[in-house]
Amino acid sequence: MLTSRNKFTVAVEGGLMLVINLVALTGNLLICLVMYNKPRFHTTTNTFMLVLAVCYGFISCLVMPFTVGSLVTGRWLFGQVLCDIQGFSFLALTWISLLTLTLMAITQFFQATRLAFYSKWFSLNRSYGMILAIWIVVITVLICPIASGAAKFQFSPGESLCAMSFSEKTQTRNTIYVVVTLALYVTLPVVSLISRCAIRRHNAYVHTSGQNQRKSEIEMKISTEEGKTNHTSGQIPRSSVIEMRMRAEDQKTNRVLLTLILVVMLFWLPAVLIKILALPISLPRQVHLSSTFYWFVVPALYPIIYGVLHRPFSREVLRVLPISRKRQNKVNVEDAI
């Protein structure tokens, strides 16, 4: 199937996948680097964003390069072990990113509507436990059918990707697994989008009624601390300033979250639809390959979305880049002269 392509098709498919791979790897690595080094990004919401960058970064390291190689060479050259690694990594990391995205939308819903509940159950430390639970559950669910021998990973030439396949004796289990999996792929982004819409509706209601609970709590805390600690200077306490900055950071991240949910629905739902249609009928290779591109384009778009919609992050990225550092050093030398 892959060997029958002409050189132009090989160059286009392999080159496009290579570009997606490099963009995803570089962009998500920059997100991890900036968020780790800058304390201002150490919020609950950005913790989930960091997990997404880690997932997409691993996909660009453990999944995409083998697909690029198979598209260029026309066959799978990497052996069964690497096929298992690619197939398992793709399923696990995609599931983890999707569950993390849904959890982010849910946390933002409670932050907007139930602030006391959010402050109690969605602290930074508790978010680490939730993330760890997601990783453990997903890996356990995927390991069970493989360890029992009911499923294994095989290279799919149409998708240029190693996919999980069940034995002939467990075709009923295979059908149930595929249907449940694809149903959740559809349900989780929809739940995330509904949560975001509910947040926007609630915020609009609070704005029109003049009952913005979060703002009043911050102002009350500021006035209380000012009365206790600083009656004359008129300066805002440091703890309140940090809290307001963190809330402003969360608001910037919310725009990224909403856009990412829409992007996931735009690209991953067609991929799910292709998977469903491939069960009863035979589809052309180009259709199967397009689903692979749909899966991989989201990790590449994520750092672009984050950089465009989150200006403080963009500025920090420019400071990290070597070209920006050389330019800054040159300016400092000229100033010194």
C-alpha positions as CSV (number, residue, x, y, z in Angstrom):
1,M,0.0,0.0,0.0
2,L,2.8,2.4,0.9
3,T,5.2,1.1,-1.7
4,S,3.0,1.9,-4.6
5,R,3.3,5.7,-4.1
6,N,5.2,7.9,-6.4
7,K,8.1,10.1,-5.2
8,F,6.1,13.3,-5.1
9,T,3.5,11.7,-2.8
10,V,6.3,10.3,-0.6
11,A,7.9,13.7,-0.4
12,V,4.7,15.6,0.4
13,E,3.4,13.1,3.0
14,G,6.8,12.6,4.7
15,G,7.8,16.3,4.6
16,L,4.5,17.5,6.0
17,M,4.6,15.0,8.8
18,L,8.2,16.0,9.6
19,V,7.2,19.6,9.8
20,I,4.4,18.8,12.2
21,N,6.8,16.7,14.3
22,L,9.4,19.4,14.6
23,V,6.8,22.1,15.4
24,A,5.2,20.0,18.1
25,L,8.5,19.0,19.6
26,T,10.0,22.5,19.7
27,G,6.9,24.3,20.8
28,N,5.9,21.9,23.6
29,L,9.5,21.9,24.8
30,L,9.5,25.7,25.1
31,I,6.2,25.5,27.1
32,C,7.7,23.1,29.6
33,L,10.9,25.2,29.9
34,V,9.2,28.5,30.4
35,M,6.6,27.1,32.9
36,Y,9.2,25.3,34.9
37,N,11.5,28.3,35.2
38,K,9.0,31.1,35.8
39,P,7.1,31.1,39.2
40,R,4.3,33.3,37.8
41,F,3.1,30.4,35.7
42,H,2.9,28.0,38.8
43,T,-0.9,28.0,39.1
44,T,-3.4,25.1,39.1
45,T,-4.6,25.8,35.6
46,N,-1.1,26.1,34.2
47,T,-0.2,22.8,35.9
48,F,-2.7,21.1,33.7
49,M,-1.4,23.1,30.7
50,L,2.1,21.8,31.5
51,V,0.8,18.2,31.6
52,L,-0.7,18.8,28.1
53,A,2.7,20.0,26.9
54,V,4.4,17.0,28.4
55,C,1.9,14.6,26.7
56,Y,2.2,16.3,23.3
57,G,6.0,16.5,23.7
58,F,6.2,12.7,24.3
59,I,3.9,12.2,21.3
60,S,6.4,14.1,19.2
61,C,9.2,12.0,20.6
62,L,7.7,8.5,20.8
63,V,5.1,8.4,18.1
64,M,5.6,10.9,15.3
65,P,9.2,10.0,14.3
66,F,8.2,6.4,13.5
67,T,5.3,7.6,11.4
68,V,7.7,9.9,9.5
69,G,10.1,7.0,9.0
70,S,7.3,4.7,7.7
71,L,6.0,7.4,5.3
72,V,9.5,8.0,3.9
73,T,10.6,4.4,3.6
74,G,7.2,2.9,2.7
75,R,7.2,0.2,5.3
76,W,7.8,-0.4,9.1
77,L,11.5,-0.9,9.7
78,F,11.6,-0.6,13.5
79,G,10.6,-4.0,14.8
80,Q,7.8,-5.2,17.1
81,V,9.2,-3.6,20.3
82,L,9.1,-0.1,18.9
83,C,5.7,-0.8,17.4
84,D,4.4,-1.7,20.9
85,I,6.0,1.5,22.3
86,Q,4.5,3.7,19.5
87,G,1.0,2.2,19.7
88,F,0.9,2.2,23.5
89,S,2.3,5.7,23.8
90,F,-0.1,7.1,21.2
91,L,-3.2,5.7,23.0
92,A,-2.0,6.5,26.5
93,L,-0.8,10.0,25.8
94,T,-3.9,10.9,23.7
95,W,-6.2,9.6,26.5
96,I,-4.3,11.4,29.2
97,S,-4.3,14.7,27.3
98,L,-8.1,14.4,26.6
99,L,-8.9,13.6,30.2
100,T,-6.6,16.4,31.4
101,L,-8.4,18.8,29.1
102,T,-11.8,17.7,30.4
103,L,-10.6,18.1,34.0
104,M,-9.3,21.6,33.3
105,A,-12.7,22.6,32.0
106,I,-14.4,21.1,35.1
107,T,-12.0,22.9,37.5
108,Q,-12.6,26.2,35.7
109,F,-16.4,25.6,36.0
110,F,-16.1,25.3,39.7
111,Q,-13.7,28.2,39.9
112,A,-16.3,30.4,38.2
113,T,-19.5,29.1,40.0
114,R,-18.4,27.5,43.3
115,L,-15.3,29.4,44.5
116,A,-15.2,27.9,48.0
117,F,-15.5,24.4,46.6
118,Y,-12.8,25.1,44.1
119,S,-10.4,26.6,46.7
120,K,-10.8,23.5,48.9
121,W,-10.6,20.7,46.3
122,F,-8.6,22.1,43.4
123,S,-5.5,23.5,45.1
124,L,-2.1,23.2,43.5
125,N,-1.1,20.1,45.5
126,R,-4.4,18.4,44.9
127,S,-4.0,19.0,41.2
128,Y,-0.8,16.9,41.3
129,G,-2.8,14.0,42.8
130,M,-5.5,14.3,40.1
131,I,-2.9,14.2,37.4
132,L,-1.2,11.2,38.9
133,A,-4.5,9.4,39.2
134,I,-5.3,10.1,35.5
135,W,-1.9,8.6,34.4
136,I,-2.3,5.5,36.6
137,V,-5.9,4.8,35.5
138,V,-5.1,5.2,31.8
139,I,-2.0,3.1,31.8
140,T,-3.7,0.4,33.8
141,V,-6.7,0.2,31.5
142,L,-4.4,-0.1,28.4
143,I,-2.1,-2.6,30.0
144,C,-4.9,-5.1,31.0
145,P,-5.9,-6.3,27.4
146,I,-2.3,-6.5,26.4
147,A,-1.1,-8.4,29.4
148,S,-4.0,-10.9,29.1
149,G,-3.1,-11.6,25.5
150,A,-6.4,-10.4,24.1
151,A,-4.8,-7.5,22.2
152,K,-1.6,-6.6,20.5
153,F,-0.2,-3.7,18.4
154,Q,0.2,-4.1,14.7
155,F,1.4,-1.7,12.1
156,S,-1.4,-0.2,10.0
157,P,-0.1,0.8,6.5
158,G,-3.1,3.0,5.8
159,E,-2.6,5.1,9.0
160,S,1.2,4.7,9.1
161,L,0.7,4.0,12.7
162,C,0.8,1.0,15.1
163,A,-2.7,0.4,16.3
164,M,-4.2,-2.0,18.9
165,S,-5.8,-5.1,17.3
166,F,-7.7,-7.9,19.0
167,S,-7.6,-11.6,18.2
168,E,-10.3,-13.3,16.2
169,K,-11.6,-15.0,19.3
170,T,-12.3,-11.6,20.9
171,Q,-13.9,-9.7,18.1
172,T,-17.0,-8.9,20.2
173,R,-14.7,-7.5,22.8
174,N,-12.9,-5.5,20.1
175,T,-16.1,-4.0,18.9
176,I,-17.2,-3.1,22.4
177,Y,-13.8,-1.5,23.1
178,V,-13.8,0.5,19.9
179,V,-17.3,1.8,20.4
180,V,-16.7,2.7,24.0
181,T,-13.4,4.4,23.2
182,L,-14.7,6.4,20.3
183,A,-17.8,7.4,22.3
184,L,-15.6,8.8,25.0
185,Y,-13.5,10.6,22.4
186,V,-16.7,12.4,21.4
187,T,-18.2,12.9,24.9
188,L,-15.2,14.3,26.7
189,P,-14.6,17.3,24.3
190,V,-18.3,18.0,24.3
191,V,-18.4,18.0,28.1
192,S,-15.4,20.4,28.1
193,L,-17.1,22.7,25.7
194,I,-20.4,22.7,27.7
195,S,-18.4,23.5,30.8
196,R,-16.8,26.5,29.1
197,C,-20.1,27.7,27.8
198,A,-21.6,27.4,31.3
199,I,-18.7,29.5,32.7
200,R,-19.2,32.2,30.1
201,R,-22.9,32.3,30.8
202,H,-22.3,32.5,34.6
203,N,-19.7,35.3,34.2
204,A,-22.1,37.3,32.0
205,Y,-24.8,36.9,34.7
206,V,-22.5,38.0,37.5
207,H,-21.3,41.0,35.4
208,T,-24.8,42.2,34.7
209,S,-26.1,41.7,38.2
210,G,-23.1,43.4,39.8
211,Q,-22.3,40.4,42.0
212,N,-18.8,39.4,41.0
213,Q,-18.0,37.2,44.0
214,R,-14.3,36.7,43.2
215,K,-13.6,40.4,42.9
216,S,-15.4,41.3,46.1
217,E,-13.6,38.6,48.1
218,I,-10.2,39.9,46.9
219,E,-11.1,43.5,47.7
220,M,-12.4,42.5,51.1
221,K,-9.2,40.6,51.9
222,I,-7.1,43.6,50.7
223,S,-9.0,46.0,52.9
224,T,-8.8,43.7,55.9
225,E,-5.1,43.2,55.6
226,E,-4.5,46.9,55.0
227,G,-6.4,47.7,58.2
228,K,-4.3,45.4,60.2
229,T,-0.9,46.0,58.7
230,N,-0.6,49.3,56.9
231,H,-3.0,52.1,57.7
232,T,-0.9,54.9,56.3
233,S,1.1,53.7,53.3
234,G,-1.9,52.7,51.2
235,Q,0.1,49.8,49.6
236,I,-1.6,46.5,48.7
237,P,-0.3,43.6,50.8
238,R,2.0,41.2,48.9
239,S,-0.1,38.2,49.4
240,S,-3.1,39.9,47.8
241,V,-1.0,41.1,44.9
242,I,0.2,37.5,44.3
243,E,-3.4,36.2,44.5
244,M,-4.6,38.8,42.0
245,R,-1.7,38.0,39.6
246,M,-2.5,34.3,39.8
247,R,-6.2,35.0,39.0
248,A,-5.2,37.2,36.1
249,E,-2.9,34.4,34.9
250,D,-5.8,32.0,35.1
251,Q,-8.0,34.3,33.0
252,K,-5.4,34.4,30.3
253,T,-5.1,30.7,30.3
254,N,-8.9,30.3,30.1
255,R,-8.8,31.8,26.5
256,V,-6.2,29.2,25.6
257,L,-8.3,26.4,27.1
258,L,-11.4,27.4,25.1
259,T,-9.5,27.6,21.9
260,L,-7.8,24.3,22.5
261,I,-11.2,22.6,23.1
262,L,-12.5,23.9,19.8
263,V,-9.3,22.8,18.0
264,V,-9.6,19.3,19.5
265,M,-13.2,19.0,18.4
266,L,-12.4,20.3,15.0
267,F,-9.6,17.8,14.3
268,W,-10.1,14.8,16.5
269,L,-13.9,14.4,15.9
270,P,-13.3,13.8,12.1
271,A,-10.6,11.3,13.1
272,V,-13.0,9.5,15.3
273,L,-15.6,9.5,12.5
274,I,-13.1,8.0,10.1
275,K,-12.4,5.3,12.7
276,I,-16.1,4.5,13.0
277,L,-16.7,4.4,9.2
278,A,-13.7,2.1,8.8
279,L,-15.4,-0.6,10.9
280,P,-18.1,-1.6,8.4
281,I,-16.6,-0.4,5.1
282,S,-13.2,-0.2,3.4
283,L,-11.9,3.4,3.0
284,P,-9.0,4.6,0.8
285,R,-5.5,4.9,2.2
286,Q,-5.6,8.7,1.9
287,V,-8.7,8.8,4.2
288,H,-6.9,6.7,6.8
289,L,-3.8,8.8,6.6
290,S,-5.8,12.0,7.0
291,S,-7.0,10.7,10.3
292,T,-3.3,10.3,11.4
293,F,-2.7,13.9,10.4
294,Y,-5.8,15.0,12.4
295,W,-4.4,13.3,15.5
296,F,-1.0,14.8,15.2
297,V,-1.9,18.4,14.2
298,V,-3.3,19.2,17.6
299,P,0.0,18.7,19.5
300,A,1.6,21.0,16.9
301,L,-1.1,23.7,17.2
302,Y,-1.1,23.7,21.0
303,P,2.1,25.8,21.5
304,I,1.1,28.1,18.7
305,I,-2.3,28.7,20.3
306,Y,-0.6,29.3,23.7
307,G,1.9,31.7,22.3
308,V,-0.7,33.8,20.3
309,L,-3.3,34.0,23.1
310,H,-1.0,34.3,26.0
311,R,1.3,37.3,25.5
312,P,3.3,37.0,28.8
313,F,4.3,33.5,27.7
314,S,5.3,34.8,24.3
315,R,7.6,37.4,25.8
316,E,9.2,34.8,28.1
317,V,9.8,32.5,25.0
318,L,11.5,35.3,23.2
319,R,13.8,35.8,26.2
320,V,14.6,32.1,26.2
321,L,15.5,31.8,22.5
322,P,19.3,32.0,21.8
323,I,18.8,34.7,19.1
324,S,17.0,37.0,21.6
325,R,19.8,36.5,24.1
326,K,22.5,37.4,21.6
327,R,20.6,40.5,20.6
328,Q,20.2,41.5,24.3
329,N,23.9,40.9,25.0
330,K,24.7,43.1,21.9
331,V,22.5,45.9,23.2
332,N,24.1,45.6,26.7
333,V,27.6,45.8,25.2
334,E,26.7,48.9,23.1
335,D,25.2,50.6,26.2
336,A,28.4,49.8,28.1
337,I,30.5,51.4,25.4
